Amino acid sequence: MTETTIKKSLFSKIFTTLKQAIKGDESFDYTIGSIKKAVILLAIPMVLEMMMESVFALVDLYFVGHLEHSSFAIQTVGLTESVLTIIYSIDIGLSMAATAVVARRIGEKDPVAAAKAGMQAIVIAFIVSIFMSIYGIIYAKDILLFMGASVDAAEHGFRYTQIMIGSSLCITLLFLINGIFRGAGNAAIAMKSLWIANICNIILCPILINGFGPVPAFGLTGAAIATTLGRSIGVLYQIYHLFYGNGVLKIKISYLIPNLKQIKALFKIAAPGVLQFVIASCSWIFLAQLVATTGGDHGSAGYQTALRIMMFFILPAWGLSNAAATLVGQNLGAKQIDRAEKAVYATAKYNVIFMATIMVAVLCFGKYIISFFTNDELVKTIAVEALQIMSIGFVFYGIGMVLINTFNGAGDTWTPTGINFFGFWLFQIPLAYVLAKHFNMGPTGVFIAIPVAETAITLAGIFFYKRGKWKRIEV
């Protein structure tokens, strides 16, 4: 066989795998065959899915960053997103529990039990979302003031916050149903739902913010309306494929009848999962408040701009690390512990390469990236400093994400919960406060505390991974 023929054959295999990953193939068995191919088939759509999730905030940030009183608008979007991280935490905890249980049942070759577990998770999501929506609608202005926004900024942006938090059900279902699809091994559907939602958001944002023809200009509020409509359309796409798709999961309406035994089993996994992400979210909220009180409106806007851009890069890495959760869950279900471990190492390797590349890009081109999102020079200066300091820990973030998803995919949700509690509340928050207040470093002290704490969390994760408790968890 000639060298040219070999190259063509290799290119053909790569192209076929990429096509299979984008299109989606639930017939692929992740408990046998090439681990590298398994990671690629899961990781590519998961990375694209998480990129699309991060695009929501970036699209809003871009369009509102060019409005009059842009510092108020940017701050409102950023602070609202910081509060929404609590909702995201609950959603991620629920979706992670759904992924773990669905993946384990699929690994055991029991798709009916997997479908029933997924539907019971949706029942829980409906109940939880109602309370969050009501609270956000009533107390939107108070939430912004609590987060450190000025009275003028809160008055300017509370409608945006009302709509965003009030649409909690759409956000929750988008996360949760995608978690169900990922557990079943069909990450492509999860990816496509986010693509559809974002395309709608990108089209609607400029129309509803700036006005177009008979459509009036809603300004900042228009960004919230566009995002909510986009997410709602994505959820409708998910629901259609749940009930009428050709995948391994066959859903029936009867599966939505509450099953207390199944709900209890899901809560057993989801409760610490929700707690671990709420712990992290509350830490980010405290940091946002600390930056707002020590750096003012411009300091807060700069930090929020940098944070949204950082999340744009981190969420794809989180998507890649999600491959570990599905592979660990399905292979533990198939009693293949060695294969689960190999999947973790392969996923971690790819994530380190990705995050190292992003770190170099941010350090070299951070100021140009920031300039795209705001015209305010003071906001730019603070944002560039924040982004470059936080990016120093990107490689450790990448490893830590894979380890968290390994524990969660195995159903061992208490281990990362404990790590997060000590890493965020007993280390990151005190460190940020001391640097910002005691050493008078202001927002810079907060920026420094982030990569330092994330590195410590990753080292703790490696220690507990080596102990191996995650291999013996039953779900």
Buried (B, 14 or more C-beta within 10 A) or exposed (E): EEEEEEEEEEEEEEEEBEEBBBEBEBEBBBBEEEBBBBBBBBBBBBBBBBBBBBBBBBBBBBBBBEBEBBBBBBBBBBBBBBBBBBBBBBBBBBBBBBBBBBBBBBBBEBBEBBBBBBBBBBBBBEEBBEEBBEBBBEBBBEBBBBBBBBEEBBBBBBBBBBBBBBBBBBBBBBBBBBBBBBBBBBBBBBBBBBBBBBBBBBEBBBBBBBBEEEEEEBBBBBBBBBBBBBBBBBBBBBBEBBEEBEBBBBBEEEBBEEBEEBBEBBBBBBBBBBBBBBBBBBBBBBBBBBBBBBBBBBBBBBBBBBBBBBBBBBBBBBBBBBBBBBBBBBBBBBEBBEBBBBBBEBBBBBBBEBBEEBBEBBEEEBBEBBEEBBEBEBBBBBBBBBBBBBBBBBBBBBBBBBBBBBBBBBBBBBBBBBBBBBBBBEBBBEBBBEBBBEEEBBBBBBBBBBBBBBBBBBBBBEEBBEEEEBBEBEB
